[in-house]
C-alpha cells in the first residue's frame, strides 16, 4: 500500500468511527467503546508508518481537484513533510489515550456514545488539518473542530457554566474567522491557488503584493483559534467541559493548530518584518500575562489552561524569530506532557471530589490515594518547568536559543527586536512557569488536615495511559536529536547561554515559591481546619464528581474559602486578585464591545417598535376608522339618505356662489 493511500486512511478511519458511533451508539451501546478506541489506535499506527516512510525526506504531495471553482481552484491535496508526519503521530497518540481514558472516566454517562463520536470527528478533523495541502480544505477541518468543541465543552449542558463556556468558545473563535478568511482570499489571489506548495513558491519569487496586510489578517484568525492575546479569554472557561476534552483541545488539537498553520506558511509571515514584530509582541504578552494568571488560579484545570496559553506563546515566539523547527519541537513536547497533566488532573479531581487547590491543600495523604497520578504528574510538571533532562527543557531551550541567535544578529530571518522581545519574555516566563508548577504540586500533594477520601484504585484504563504519556514527557527531548531531518535538517540542541539562564530562572522560581509556601504554611498552621470530607459523597462516581466540580469553582464551604497557605498570594501581593480574574479582560471586552452592542440592539428595538410600527399601525388604522364611519352612515333609512343628499347639494351650491363672487 502506497504512502499516499495510508495517509488518506489516517483521517478517514476516525471519521468512519464517528459516523458509526452516531448511528449505532444508542441502538447498540456496547459498540460505542470499540468504535471509539479501535479507529483511533489504527489511525495512530498508520500515522507512525507514514512518518517512518516519509523519514524527514522530501514532502509527500498528492492532489485531486474537487470541483471547478473559477480562477482559484480548490484541491483535495496532501502535503506531508517532516512536521506533518510527527504532528499526526502526536494527534493519534493523544486522541487514542483520551478515548481509552474516557471509557472509564465517563463509564456511567448516558451521553457517552455521542461524546465518543464527537471526539472521533474532532480527531479526524485535526488529522485533516495536519495532512492537508490546500488551505481551504485545512479551513474546513479547522471549522469542524470548532463545531465539535462547542458540543464537547458544553457536554454538561445542564450547568450554566458549561453552556456559557461553549457559546463563548464558539463566538470568540469565530470572531477571528472574518479577517482570517479575508487574508486567505488575498493570499490565494496573489498566488493564484490555495495550494500550500504554490503559495510558498509565489512567496519565494516575491509575488505577494501586500505581505504585511495578509500576515496581519491571518494572525487575527490564529489569535482566536490558538487562544493568543487578546482573544485568549475563551480557553480558561472551556475547562467547564470534561477533563479528557480539555486534554484533547489543549494538547494536540484546536489551539495548537494555529501554531501549526503559521509554521506551514512561515515564509509568508517572514516576508514582512512588521508582522514578525507584531507576532513577537503578541507572544510576549501572552507568555507573561498567562503565567501570572496561572499563579493566581485556584481551579487546577484553570491553572493548566493558562499554562497552555503561555506555552503557545513560546511556540509563536519561536515563529516570530523565524525558527519553525523550534516551534514544532515545543508543540510536540508540550502536547505529550500537557495531555498527561490534564488526564492526571482528572484522576486527582475524582479522588478529591473538587477542582479546588485550596480544598486539596486541606487534605493529607492525597498522593497516597492516587500514586499513579502523583508520579506521572510530577514528571509532567518537571517537563513543564523545563527542568533537565525532561522534554520541556530541550524544547523550551530550543525556543530561547533561536531567540538569542536572532537578538544577537546571528540569524537574518527576523528582526533583532523580535529576538530580544521573545528572549526577555521567555526568560521571565520560565521563572513564572516554574513558580506556578511548583505551587500546583505543593498544594495538590502536600496538604494538611483531614484524610483524603479513599475511592480505591483508579481504573486501569485511566492510569495506564498516564504512564504511556509519561514516556515522551521524559524521553522525547533526548531522542529528538536523532531526528534532525524532521526539523528542516538542523539539530535542535540547546545553547549553553540559554540553558544556564533558562534553568537558573526556573530554579529561582521554584525555590522562591517553595520558600513562600513554607512561610504561608507556618502561618496557616494556626488557622482551624474545617471538615472538608463532610461535603463529599465517598461513593460519588466519576461523572458526578466531574459535574459537581464543573458547576462550582470550589466544592463545599471550606473549599470556597481562601487558602492561607497559598504561596501565590504572597508572591503576587496586590496583583493577585487581578491575576485571578484574568486581569479582568472579560470586563474590558464587555465594556468596549458587549455593552455598546447591547445598547445598539435596544435602540434598534425601540425604533422598530415605537417608530416604525407606529407608522405601520397608523396605515392600518386610518382605513379602519374610515370604514367605521362609512358603516355607521349606512342606516337603511331612505329619508336619511335624501336629507344628506339635499344638505350636500346646498353646501355645494353655496360653495359655488362664494367662489364666483370671489372671482368677480
C-alpha positions in Angstrom: 0.0 0.0 0.0 1.4 3.4 -1.0 2.2 6.1 1.5 -0.5 8.3 -0.1 -3.1 5.7 0.5 -2.1 5.2 4.1 -2.1 8.9 4.6 -5.7 9.1 3.3 -6.8 6.4 5.8 -5.3 8.2 8.8 -8.1 10.9 9.0 -10.7 8.6 7.3 -10.8 5.9 9.9 -11.7 8.2 12.9 -14.3 9.8 10.6 -15.9 6.5 9.8 -15.7 5.6 13.5 -17.6 8.8 14.3 -20.3 8.1 11.8 -20.7 4.6 13.0 -20.8 5.7 16.6 -23.5 8.3 15.9 -25.6 5.7 14.0 -25.1 2.7 16.4 -24.3 4.3 19.7 -27.9 4.3 21.0 -29.2 1.2 19.4 -26.1 -0.9 20.2 -24.4 0.9 23.2 -21.9 -2.0 23.6 -20.3 -1.0 20.3 -19.7 2.6 21.4 -16.3 2.0 23.1 -14.8 -0.3 20.4 -15.9 2.2 17.7 -14.2 5.0 19.7 -10.9 3.3 20.6 -10.1 1.0 17.6 -10.2 3.6 14.8 -8.0 6.0 16.9 -5.4 3.2 17.6 -5.4 2.1 14.0 -5.0 5.7 12.8 -2.1 6.1 15.2 -0.4 3.0 13.8 -0.9 4.2 10.2 0.4 7.7 11.1 3.5 6.1 12.6 4.0 4.1 9.3 3.6 7.2 7.2 6.2 9.1 9.4 8.6 6.2 9.1 8.2 6.1 5.3 8.5 9.9 5.0 11.6 9.8 7.2 12.1 13.6 7.0 12.9 13.4 3.3 11.1 15.3 0.5 7.5 16.0 1.2 4.8 13.6 0.0 2.5 15.6 -2.3 -0.7 14.4 -4.0 -3.8 16.3 -5.2 -7.0 15.9 -7.0 -9.4 18.7 -7.9 -12.7 18.6 -6.1 -14.7 20.7 -8.5 -14.1 23.7 -10.8 -14.4 26.9 -8.7 -13.3 29.5 -11.1 -10.0 31.2 -11.3 -8.7 29.8 -8.0 -9.2 26.1 -7.7 -9.8 24.1 -4.5 -7.9 20.8 -4.4 -8.1 17.8 -2.1 -4.4 17.8 -1.6 -1.9 16.1 0.7 1.4 17.8 1.8 3.3 15.7 4.3 6.7 16.9 5.3 8.6 16.0 8.5 6.5 18.4 10.6 3.2 17.0 9.4 4.4 13.4 9.9 5.4 13.9 13.5 2.3 16.1 14.3 0.0 13.4 13.0 1.7 10.8 15.3 1.2 13.2 18.3 -2.5 13.7 17.4 -3.1 10.0 17.1 -1.3 9.3 20.4 -3.2 11.9 22.4 -6.5 11.0 20.8 -6.0 7.3 21.5 -5.1 8.0 25.1 -8.1 10.3 25.5 -10.5 7.7 24.1 -9.2 4.9 26.3 -9.2 7.2 29.3 -12.8 8.3 28.6 -14.1 4.7 28.5 -13.6 4.7 32.3 -13.9 8.4 33.1 -17.4 8.6 31.5 -18.3 5.0 32.1 -21.7 5.8 33.6 -22.5 8.8 31.4 -25.6 8.1 29.3 -24.3 10.5 26.6 -21.0 8.7 26.2 -21.8 7.4 22.7 -22.3 10.8 21.3 -19.3 12.2 23.2 -17.0 9.5 21.8 -18.3 10.1 18.3 -17.6 13.8 18.6 -14.1 13.1 19.9 -13.5 10.8 16.9 -14.8 13.5 14.5 -12.6 16.1 16.3 -9.6 13.8 15.8 -10.4 13.2 12.1 -10.7 17.0 11.5 -7.3 17.7 13.2 -5.6 15.0 11.1 -7.1 16.6 8.0 -5.6 19.9 9.1 -2.2 18.3 9.6 -2.1 16.5 6.3 -3.9 19.0 4.1 -2.0 20.7 1.3 -4.8 23.1 0.4 -5.7 26.0 2.7 -9.5 25.8 2.1 -9.6 22.1 3.0 -7.5 22.9 6.0 -10.0 25.6 7.0 -12.8 23.1 6.7 -11.1 20.8 9.1 -10.5 23.7 11.5 -14.1 24.7 11.4 -15.3 21.1 12.1 -13.0 21.2 15.2 -14.7 24.4 16.3 -18.2 22.9 16.0 -17.1 19.7 17.8 -15.5 21.8 20.6 -18.8 23.7 21.0 -20.6 20.4 21.8 -17.8 18.8 23.8 -17.2 21.9 26.0 -20.9 22.0 26.6 -21.2 18.3 27.4 -22.6 19.1 30.9 -25.2 21.3 29.3 -27.3 21.2 32.5 -24.9 23.6 34.1 -25.0 27.3 33.2 -21.1 27.4 33.3 -20.8 24.8 30.5 -23.4 26.4 28.3 -21.8 29.8 28.7 -18.3 28.4 28.1 -19.3 26.5 24.9 -21.0 29.6 23.5 -18.1 31.8 24.4 -15.6 29.5 22.8 -17.6 29.3 19.6 -18.1 33.1 19.3 -14.6 34.2 20.2 -13.0 31.7 17.8 -15.4 32.8 15.1 -14.5 36.4 15.8 -11.1 35.8 14.2 -12.5 34.0 11.2 -13.6 37.1 9.3 -10.1 38.7 9.0 -8.7 35.1 8.6 -10.9 34.4 5.6 -10.1 37.8 4.0 -6.4 37.0 4.4 -6.8 33.6 2.9 -8.6 35.0 -0.2 -6.0 37.8 -0.6 -3.2 35.2 -0.3 -4.9 32.9 -2.9 -5.5 35.9 -5.2 -1.8 36.7 -5.2 -0.7 33.1 -5.6 -3.5 32.0 -7.9 -4.0 28.9 -5.8 -4.9 27.7 -2.3 -2.2 25.0 -2.6 0.5 25.4 0.1 3.3 24.5 -2.3 2.2 27.1 -4.9 1.8 29.8 -2.3 5.3 29.1 -0.9 6.7 29.2 -4.4 5.0 32.5 -5.0 6.5 33.9 -1.8 9.9 32.7 -2.8 9.6 34.6 -6.1 8.4 37.8 -4.4 4.9 37.5 -5.8 3.0 38.8 -2.8 1.7 42.3 -3.3 0.7 43.1 0.3 2.6 40.7 2.6 2.2 42.7 5.8 -1.6 43.1 5.4 -2.0 39.4 4.6 0.1 38.3 7.5 -1.7 40.5 10.0 -5.1 39.3 8.7 -4.1 35.7 9.1 -2.7 36.5 12.6 -6.1 37.7 13.7 -7.6 34.3 13.0 -4.7 32.5 14.6 -5.1 34.6 17.8 -8.7 33.5 18.1 -8.2 29.8 17.2 -5.0 29.4 19.3 -6.0 31.5 22.3 -3.4 34.2 21.9 -3.7 37.7 23.4 -6.1 39.4 23.1 -8.5 36.6 22.0 -7.4 34.0 24.6 -10.2 34.5 27.2 -12.3 31.6 26.0 -9.8 28.9 26.8 -9.8 29.0 30.6 -13.6 29.0 30.6 -13.6 25.9 28.3 -12.5 23.9 31.4 -16.2 23.5 32.1 -16.1 20.5 29.8 -15.0 17.0 30.8 -11.3 16.7 31.6 -10.5 14.4 28.7 -11.9 17.1 26.4 -9.6 19.6 28.0 -6.6 17.3 27.3 -7.7 16.8 23.7 -8.2 20.6 23.0 -5.0 21.7 24.8 -2.5 19.1 23.9 -2.8 18.1 20.3 -5.7 19.8 18.5 -7.5 23.0 18.1 -5.3 25.5 19.9 -2.1 24.1 18.5 -3.5 24.2 15.0 -2.8 27.9 14.8 0.8 27.5 15.6 1.0 24.6 13.0 -0.7 26.9 10.4 1.9 29.6 10.9 4.7 27.1 10.8 3.4 25.8 7.5 3.2 29.3 6.0 6.2 30.9 7.8 7.7 32.3 4.7 4.5 34.4 4.2 5.0 36.0 7.6 8.8 36.2 7.2 8.2 38.4 4.1 7.1 41.2 6.5 9.4 42.3 9.3 6.5 44.3 10.8 4.3 41.1 11.0 7.1 39.3 12.8 7.5 42.1 15.4 3.7 42.1 15.9 3.8 38.3 16.4 6.7 38.7 18.9 4.8 41.3 20.9 1.7 39.1 20.9 3.7 36.1 22.0 5.5 38.1 24.8 2.3 39.5 26.3 0.6 36.1 26.0 3.5 34.3 27.8 4.0 36.7 30.7 0.3 37.5 31.3 -0.9 33.9 31.2 1.9 32.8 33.6 0.9 35.5 36.1 -2.7 34.5 35.8 -1.8 30.8 36.3 0.0 31.6 39.5 -3.3 33.0 41.0 -5.8 30.4 39.9 -7.5 28.1 42.5 -9.1 25.7 40.0 -6.4 23.1 39.0 -7.8 22.9 35.4 -7.7 26.7 35.0 -4.0 26.7 36.1 -3.3 24.2 33.3 -5.4 26.2 30.9 -3.4 29.4 31.4 -0.3 27.3 31.2 -1.3 26.1 27.8 -1.8 29.7 26.7 1.7 30.6 27.9 3.3 27.6 26.2 1.5 28.5 22.9 3.2 31.9 23.4 6.6 30.2 23.4 5.7 28.5 20.1 4.5 31.7 18.4 7.6 33.4 19.8 9.8 30.8 18.1 7.9 31.5 14.8 8.4 35.2 15.4 12.2 34.7 15.3 11.9 32.6 12.1 12.6 29.1 13.6 9.7 26.8 12.9 11.7 23.8 13.9 11.9 25.0 17.5 8.2 25.9 17.4 7.1 22.5 16.2 9.5 20.8 18.6 7.9 22.6 21.5 4.5 21.9 20.1 5.2 18.1 20.1 6.9 18.1 23.6 4.1 20.2 25.0 1.4 18.0 23.5 2.7 15.0 25.4 3.2 16.5 28.8 0.1 18.7 28.7 -2.1 15.8 27.8 -0.6 14.0 30.8 -1.2 16.9 33.1 -4.9 17.1 32.2 -5.5 13.4 32.4 -3.7 13.2 35.7 -5.7 16.1 37.0 -8.9 14.2 36.1 -7.8 11.4 38.4 -7.0 13.9 41.2 -10.3 15.6 40.8 -12.2 12.3 41.1 -10.2 11.4 44.2 -10.5 14.8 45.9 -14.1 15.5 44.8 -13.1 19.0 43.8 -11.2 21.1 41.3 -10.0 23.5 44.1 -6.4 23.6 45.0 -7.4 25.3 48.3 -9.5 22.2 49.2 -6.8 19.8 48.2 -4.3 21.7 50.4 -6.5 20.8 53.3 -6.4 17.1 52.6 -3.5 14.9 53.7 -2.4 11.7 52.1 -3.9 12.6 48.7 -0.7 11.5 47.0 -1.2 8.1 48.6 -4.7 7.8 47.2 -3.5 8.5 43.6 0.0 7.2 43.3 -0.1 6.9 39.5 -1.3 10.4 39.1 1.2 11.7 41.6 4.3 10.3 40.0 3.2 10.9 36.4 2.0 14.5 37.1 5.4 15.1 38.8 7.1 14.1 35.6 4.8 16.3 33.6 5.3 19.3 35.9 9.1 18.9 35.7 8.8 18.9 31.9 6.5 22.0 32.0 9.0 23.8 34.2 11.8 22.9 31.7 13.9 21.0 34.2 16.6 18.9 32.5 16.6 16.2 31.3 12.8 16.3 30.7 11.4 17.0 27.3 10.2 20.6 28.1 13.8 21.6 28.9 15.0 20.8 25.4 12.1 22.2 23.5 11.9 25.4 25.5 15.6 25.9 25.3 15.4 25.5 21.5 13.0 28.4 21.5 15.2 30.6 23.7 18.2 29.6 21.7 16.5 30.7 18.5 15.5 34.0 20.1 19.2 34.5 21.3 20.5 33.9 17.8 18.1 36.5 16.3 18.7 39.0 19.1 22.5 38.8 18.7 22.3 39.1 14.9 23.4 35.6 14.1 20.1 34.9 12.3 19.0 37.0 9.4 15.5 35.6 9.1 13.8 38.0 11.6 14.4 41.5 13.1 16.7 41.7 16.1 13.9 43.5 18.0 11.7 40.4 17.7 14.5 38.3 19.1 15.0 40.5 22.2 11.3 40.6 22.9 10.9 36.9 22.8 14.1 36.2 24.7 13.3 38.5 27.6 9.7 37.4 27.8 10.7 33.8 27.6 13.1 34.0 30.5 10.6 35.8 32.7 8.0 33.3 31.8 10.4 30.4 32.6 10.6 31.8 36.1 6.9 32.2 36.4 6.2 28.8 34.9 8.4 27.0 37.4 6.6 29.1 40.1 3.1 28.0 39.3 4.1 24.4 38.5 5.7 24.2 42.0 2.7 25.9 43.6 0.3 23.4 41.9 2.5 20.4 43.1 2.8 21.7 46.7 -0.9 22.5 47.1 -2.2 19.3 45.5 0.1 16.8 47.1 1.3 18.2 50.4 -2.0 19.0 52.1 -2.6 19.0 55.8 -5.9 18.4 57.7 -8.5 15.7 57.2 -7.8 12.4 55.4 -8.4 12.5 51.7 -11.3 10.3 50.7 -10.5 6.8 49.6 -12.2 5.7 46.4 -9.9 2.7 45.9 -7.7 2.1 43.0 -8.4 4.1 39.9 -9.5 2.2 36.7 -6.6 0.7 34.7 -7.9 2.5 31.6 -7.2 5.8 33.3 -3.9 5.0 35.0 -2.3 3.1 32.1 -2.4 6.0 29.7 -0.7 8.2 32.2 2.4 6.0 32.1 2.2 5.9 28.3 2.3 9.7 28.1 5.0 9.9 30.8 7.5 8.2 28.4 7.6 11.0 25.8 7.4 13.6 28.5 10.6 12.2 29.8 12.5 10.9 26.8 11.3 12.9 23.7 13.7 15.8 24.3 16.6 13.4 24.5 15.7 11.4 21.4 14.8 14.3 19.2 18.4 15.0 18.4 18.4 11.8 16.3 15.6 13.3 14.1 17.2 16.4 12.5 15.7 15.6 9.1 12.2 16.1 10.5 13.2 19.7 11.6 14.4 21.3 8.5 17.7 19.4 8.7 19.2 21.3 11.7 19.9 19.8 15.1 17.8 21.4 17.9 20.4 21.3 20.6 20.2 23.8 23.4 22.8 26.5 23.6 24.9 27.0 26.7 23.8 30.6 27.5 20.1 29.9 27.3 20.4 26.6 29.1 22.1 28.2 32.0 19.8 31.2 32.1 16.6 29.3 31.5 17.4 26.6 34.0 18.6 29.2 36.5 15.4 31.3 36.2 13.3 28.1 36.6 15.2 27.1 39.7 14.8 30.6 41.2 11.1 30.4 40.5 10.7 27.0 42.1 12.8 27.9 45.2 11.1 31.2 45.8 7.7 29.5 45.6 8.8 26.8 47.9 10.0 29.3 50.4 6.8 31.3 50.2 4.8 28.0 50.7 6.8 27.2 53.8 6.2 30.7 55.2 2.4 30.6 54.5 2.1 27.0 55.8 3.6 28.0 59.1 1.0 30.8 59.3 -1.8 28.6 58.2 -1.0 26.1 61.0 -2.7 28.4 63.4 -5.9 28.5 61.3 -8.5 25.9 62.2 -9.2 23.4 59.5 -12.8 22.5 58.8 -14.1 19.1 57.8 -13.9 19.0 54.0 -15.0 15.4 53.8 -18.4 16.3 55.3 -19.3 17.8 52.0 -18.3 14.8 49.9 -20.1 11.5 49.0 -17.5 8.8 49.2 -19.3 6.7 46.6 -19.6 9.5 44.0 -19.0 8.3 40.5 -16.6 9.9 38.0 -19.3 11.6 36.1 -20.9 13.0 39.2 -17.6 14.2 40.6 -16.7 16.0 37.4 -20.1 17.6 37.0 -20.1 18.8 40.6 -16.6 20.2 40.2 -17.7 21.9 36.9 -20.7 23.5 38.5 -18.8 25.4 41.1 -15.2 26.7 41.2 -14.8 25.3 44.7 -16.5 22.3 46.2 -18.0 22.9 49.6 -17.9 25.7 52.1 -14.3 25.0 53.2 -13.0 24.8 49.6 -14.6 28.1 48.8 -12.6 29.9 51.5 -9.2 31.4 50.5 -6.3 29.2 51.4 -3.9 31.0 53.8 -1.2 28.5 52.7 -1.3 29.6 49.1 2.1 30.9 48.1 0.6 32.7 45.1 -1.0 35.3 47.3 2.3 36.1 49.0 4.2 36.2 45.7 1.8 38.3 43.7 0.6 40.6 46.6 -1.9 43.2 45.5 -1.7 41.9 41.9 -3.2 38.5 43.0 -6.9 39.4 42.7 -6.4 41.0 39.3 -4.4 38.0 38.1 -7.0 35.6 39.5 -9.7 37.3 37.4 -7.5 37.1 34.2 -6.7 40.8 34.6 -10.4 41.5 34.0 -10.1 41.3 30.3 -13.7 39.9 30.1 -14.9 43.1 31.9 -12.9 45.3 29.5 -14.4 43.5 26.5 -17.9 43.7 28.0 -17.4 47.5 28.4 -15.9 48.1 25.0 -17.9 45.7 22.8 -20.7 43.8 24.6 -22.5 46.7 26.2 -22.3 49.0 23.2 -23.7 46.2 21.0 -26.5 45.6 23.5 -27.3 49.3 23.7 -27.4 49.4 19.9 -29.7 46.4 19.9 -32.0 48.1 22.4 -32.1 51.3 20.3 -32.9 49.3 17.2 -35.7 47.5 19.1 -37.1 50.8 20.3 -37.1 52.4 16.8 -38.7 49.3 15.4 -41.4 49.0 18.0 -42.1 52.7 18.7 -41.4 54.4 15.4 -41.6 52.0 12.5 -44.5 50.1 14.0 -46.3 53.4 14.7 -46.5 54.2 11.0 -47.5 50.6 10.2 -50.3 50.7 12.8 -51.3 54.2 11.6 -51.5 53.0 7.9 -53.8 50.2 9.1 -55.9 52.3 11.5 -56.9 55.1 9.0 -58.8 52.8 6.6 -60.3 51.0 9.6 -61.6 54.3 11.1 -63.0 55.4 7.6 -64.7 52.1 7.3 -66.3 52.5 10.7 -67.6 56.0 9.7 -69.0 54.7 6.4 -70.6 51.7 8.1 -72.4 54.0 10.6 -73.8 56.1 7.8 -75.5 53.1 6.2 -78.7 53.1 8.3 -81.1 51.8 5.6 -83.4 54.8 6.1 -84.3 56.4 2.7 -85.3 59.7 4.3 -81.9 60.0 5.9 -80.2 59.4 2.6 -82.4 62.1 0.9 -81.7 64.6 3.7 -78.0 64.0 3.4 -78.2 64.4 -0.4 -80.1 67.7 -0.1 -77.7 69.0 2.5 -74.7 68.1 0.3 -76.4 69.9 -2.7 -77.0 73.0 -0.6 -73.3 73.0 0.6 -72.0 72.7 -3.0 -74.3 75.5 -4.3 -73.2 77.9 -1.5 -69.6 77.0 -2.2 -70.1 77.7 -6.0 -71.6 81.1 -5.3 -68.8 82.1 -2.9 -66.2 81.1 -5.4 -67.9 83.0 -8.2 -68.3 86.1 -6.0 -64.6 86.0 -5.0 -63.6 85.7 -8.7 -65.7 88.8 -9.7 
